[in-house]
Amino acid sequence: MADRWSTEGRSSEPRRRLGRSFFDRPTVRVARALLGTTLVVRDGAEERSVLLSETEAYLRGDPASHAFRGPTRRNRSMFGRPGTLYVFRIHQVVCANLVTRCGEAVLLRAGTPNLGADGRTSGPGRLCRYLGLTLSDDGRDATRDRRVMVLARGRRPRAVAVGPRVGIRQAVERPLRFAIRDEPSVSRPRPGRPPTSASPSRSRGDGSSRRTRRRRRPSSAGGTSGGRTGGR
């Protein structure tokens, strides 16, 4: 992995927990800055962690966002304080976002398990499954909660790939998907590369793809599909 990282910013000191001010910034900036940070989820005495390798930004006034039509019971965490965890389920797949500013968030799409652990973490559904995140984690404060936290990165990614978001049907042209270039855990189609035979709008939340001729599936990312809101 050494060739994917810059030597800048290396430190042998324990990494600090990211606080409110990290998330209270423009969402695109936070989406990029989250790459290389460590997401830790604790379950009693056990914990799992990943190095975040792929994110997507969802902005205010964004028709692909669950917050586009305002607060609902389902999306209320999107309007919480910076650093709030917004967790939702679609087609039995759980996905997680970190809120930045009111009504905006970063979808956590993929990560690399730390400490040599094994697990499928490519795609937002697989990532949450590996970490053990569930709907009960919706609304947790990642800047203070004991169960979920984000640690500052020790090294900066050498190169970041940028491309359109996947799994949505509106605002698909916006380059709001970010990934550590050449990191194996990044889901397909990888940003910055031509799409494969699977259309980005048909990408599934678990990182796999399925073709269909007649039926288009709702988004499994941090957005809505076909103009429908996150309040379904």
PyMOL commands that set and color helices and strands:
alter all, ss='L'
color gray80, all
select helices_A, chain A and resi 2-4+20-23+27-33+76-79+124-131+135-137+200-202
alter helices_A, ss='H'
color red, helices_A
select strands_A, chain A and resi 38-43+46-58+85-90+93-99+105-113+148-151+160-163+177-180
alter strands_A, ss='S'
color yellow, strands_A
deselect
rebuild
show_as cartoon
